[in-house]
Amino acid sequence: MLNLKEFHGRIIDLDTHIQPSPGNYELAGGEVGRNFAKRFDEVIKTLPKDEAEQIIARSGKEFSELTDETVWRTKGSAAPGAFNADNRIKTLDYMGVSRSFMFSDPGIQTAAFADNALGIATMRHWNDFILNLGKRDPNRLRAVAIINTHNVDTAAQEIERVLKAGGRAFVIASSVAPGNASPAHPAMDKIWGMVQEANATIMLHLGGGRAVGDEFDFLKNPNWDKGIPHFSQQTEAVISEGDAMNPFTACAMFYAPQNFISTLVLGGVFERFPNLRFGAIELGAMWLGPMAAHLDNVMKIFRRRMSGVLSLKPSEYVSRNIRVTPYWFENVADYIDHHGLADCYCYSSDFPHPEGGTRPMQDFEERIGRLGQKSAEAFYVTNAEWVLPELK
């Protein structure tokens, strides 16, 4: 039986969200927020009275009273600290959380990833909003800026702007080939370099498409291997390596986040930037161990082509540079038994969204408890320090 009280006040939560009510949505999302609030009002008018009242209650003013009911079981903008920074700090105290990432809600993130002028405007509006909110306590309320990567220069300029304003965390789209090329392309090195030099963190998050559902359409873009010489098709590969394949296509059977991370690892990004802090948030964790093992095997298959690209096994870069957040129902202890990578798995609550469940700390306790108190401390506290370090 674990003693979770030992971690109270030290827990690091890698996934919380700012959840505006319709009345506050424009503050967080600008034009997109204003449009959402208008649509919300229109939809509410079409619903039966009882259903409308339930939705309004969940989407209204946040509770100020902190109880297990309001903190853990109330979801949406009515949860205490859903939008207000002072209430958020009180809620973290109640949870026993020392610091946390603050992401946007899905609607704002999706809009900000769009390849159009409104996408860029939404990105900048959200980033200004969340940086200002995070000023209440930048260490505990770690603002996550959204970065639109359709144009690498635009992305780099926004990262530089956010860094100058004190931001130290970024989320990018997993379904977008940055600048219409591989994320391992040399053009992206200025971004990875800026993030590493600033001791900041860059992440993928659920909803990594530029529109709803787009996170499943990443293979429509053929440019994930563009600009990486050792990824390119080689005629002699049919004879020397058995099939007309390359390291990229061998990994492309996975979904968008795995695809993104696979290209980073095999493309040498973590070789060139050994201190780059990278997270995969609210994307589950069942894929991590098999992906790492698969990448090790890919490197063996293409060992001649990969010679001089990587100095470590791909799984070693994963263990060193990447942190992931399992869902509350995943058997993390089994993952560690089967694949290792014990340093990669981290706690998250998804507050105040329903995907996090109503008792995430206890649910995770049941799924890692047999590994013991030391492993639990790594899961709830120390593993996450890599991507969410204390500000000095």
ZIQUIUR-V966517 format. One record per backbone hydrogen bond with DSSP energy under -0.5 kcal/mol. CO is the residue of the C=O (numbers start at 1). NH is the residue of the N-H. E is the energy in kcal/mol with one decimal. If there is no record, write none. Layout:
BEGIN
co nh e
CO NH E
CO NH E
END
This chain:
BEGIN
co nh e
2 4 -0.7
3 6 -1.2
4 7 -1.6
4 8 -0.6
5 8 -0.9
7 10 -2.8
7 11 -1.0
11 13 -0.5
11 98 -3.1
11 99 -0.9
12 14 -0.6
13 101 -1.5
15 349 -0.6
15 350 -2.1
15 351 -0.6
16 103 -3.1
17 19 -0.6
18 20 -0.6
21 24 -1.5
21 25 -1.0
22 25 -0.5
24 27 -0.6
24 28 -1.2
25 29 -2.9
26 30 -2.2
29 32 -1.2
30 34 -2.3
31 35 -2.3
32 36 -2.2
33 37 -2.5
34 38 -1.8
35 39 -2.3
36 40 -2.7
37 41 -2.1
38 42 -1.9
39 43 -2.6
40 44 -2.6
41 45 -1.4
42 46 -0.5
43 46 -1.5
43 47 -0.6
44 47 -1.3
48 52 -2.8
49 53 -2.4
50 54 -1.8
51 55 -2.1
52 56 -2.6
53 57 -2.1
54 58 -1.7
55 59 -1.3
57 60 -0.6
58 77 -0.6
58 78 -1.2
59 22 -0.7
65 67 -0.7
67 71 -2.9
68 72 -1.8
68 73 -1.0
69 73 -0.8
69 74 -0.8
73 75 -0.5
75 78 -0.5
76 79 -1.5
78 63 -3.0
79 82 -2.0
82 19 -2.6
84 88 -2.1
85 89 -2.1
86 90 -1.8
87 91 -2.3
88 92 -2.6
89 93 -2.2
90 94 -2.1
91 95 -2.3
92 96 -1.5
92 97 -2.7
96 9 -1.5
96 11 -1.5
99 13 -2.0
100 142 -2.4
101 16 -0.8
101 103 -0.5
102 144 -1.9
103 18 -2.6
105 109 -1.9
106 110 -2.7
107 111 -2.1
108 112 -2.5
109 113 -1.3
111 114 -1.1
114 116 -1.6
116 120 -1.7
117 121 -2.4
118 122 -2.7
119 123 -2.3
120 124 -2.3
121 125 -2.4
122 126 -2.8
123 127 -2.5
124 128 -2.2
125 129 -2.3
126 130 -3.2
127 131 -2.1
128 132 -1.8
129 133 -2.3
130 134 -2.5
131 135 -0.8
132 135 -0.6
133 136 -1.5
134 137 -1.5
137 141 -3.3
140 100 -2.4
140 142 -0.9
141 143 -0.9
142 102 -2.4
143 145 -0.7
143 168 -0.5
145 171 -2.4
146 148 -0.5
147 149 -0.6
149 179 -2.2
151 155 -2.3
152 156 -2.8
153 157 -2.4
154 158 -2.1
155 159 -2.4
156 160 -2.4
157 161 -2.2
158 162 -2.7
159 163 -2.7
160 164 -2.1
161 165 -1.3
162 167 -2.7
163 166 -1.5
168 201 -1.5
169 145 -2.6
170 203 -2.1
171 147 -2.5
173 176 -0.6
175 177 -0.6
176 178 -0.8
177 180 -2.6
178 181 -1.3
182 185 -1.7
185 188 -2.1
186 189 -1.4
187 190 -0.5
188 191 -0.8
188 192 -2.3
189 193 -2.8
190 194 -1.9
191 195 -2.4
192 196 -2.4
193 197 -2.7
194 198 -1.9
195 200 -2.5
196 199 -1.7
200 277 -0.7
201 170 -1.9
202 279 -1.7
203 172 -2.6
204 281 -2.7
208 175 -2.1
211 214 -2.5
213 216 -1.8
214 217 -2.3
215 256 -0.5
217 220 -2.0
218 221 -1.4
220 222 -0.6
223 226 -1.6
225 228 -1.4
226 182 -1.3
227 229 -0.6
228 231 -2.1
228 232 -0.8
229 232 -1.0
234 237 -1.7
235 238 -1.3
236 239 -0.8
236 240 -3.1
237 241 -2.2
243 245 -2.2
246 250 -2.0
247 251 -0.7
248 251 -1.4
248 252 -0.9
251 254 -1.4
255 259 -2.9
256 260 -2.9
257 261 -2.7
258 262 -2.9
259 263 -2.1
260 264 -1.8
261 265 -2.7
262 266 -2.6
263 267 -1.5
264 269 -2.2
264 270 -0.6
265 268 -1.4
268 272 -2.3
269 273 -2.2
273 276 -1.9
276 278 -0.5
277 202 -2.2
278 323 -1.7
279 204 -2.3
280 325 -1.4
281 206 -1.2
285 288 -1.1
285 289 -0.6
287 291 -2.4
288 292 -2.6
289 293 -2.5
290 294 -2.4
291 295 -2.7
292 296 -2.0
293 297 -1.8
294 298 -2.6
295 299 -2.4
296 300 -1.6
297 301 -2.4
298 302 -2.4
300 303 -1.3
302 306 -2.5
303 307 -0.7
304 307 -0.6
306 309 -2.3
306 310 -1.1
313 316 -1.3
313 317 -1.3
314 318 -2.1
315 319 -2.3
316 320 -2.0
317 321 -3.2
318 322 -1.9
321 278 -2.1
323 280 -2.5
324 326 -0.6
324 346 -2.1
325 284 -0.8
327 330 -2.0
330 332 -1.7
331 334 -0.6
331 335 -1.5
332 336 -2.3
333 337 -2.3
334 338 -2.4
335 339 -2.8
336 340 -2.0
341 344 -2.0
344 324 -2.8
346 326 -0.5
347 14 -1.8
350 353 -3.3
351 17 -3.2
352 76 -2.7
353 356 -1.2
354 357 -2.1
359 363 -2.7
360 364 -2.6
361 365 -1.7
362 366 -1.9
363 367 -0.9
364 367 -0.6
364 368 -1.3
365 369 -1.8
367 333 -1.7
368 371 -2.1
369 372 -1.8
372 376 -1.9
373 377 -2.3
374 378 -1.7
375 379 -2.1
376 380 -2.9
377 381 -2.2
377 382 -1.6
378 383 -2.5
379 347 -1.8
380 12 -2.4
381 385 -0.5
382 385 -0.9
383 386 -1.3
384 387 -0.6
384 388 -2.4
END
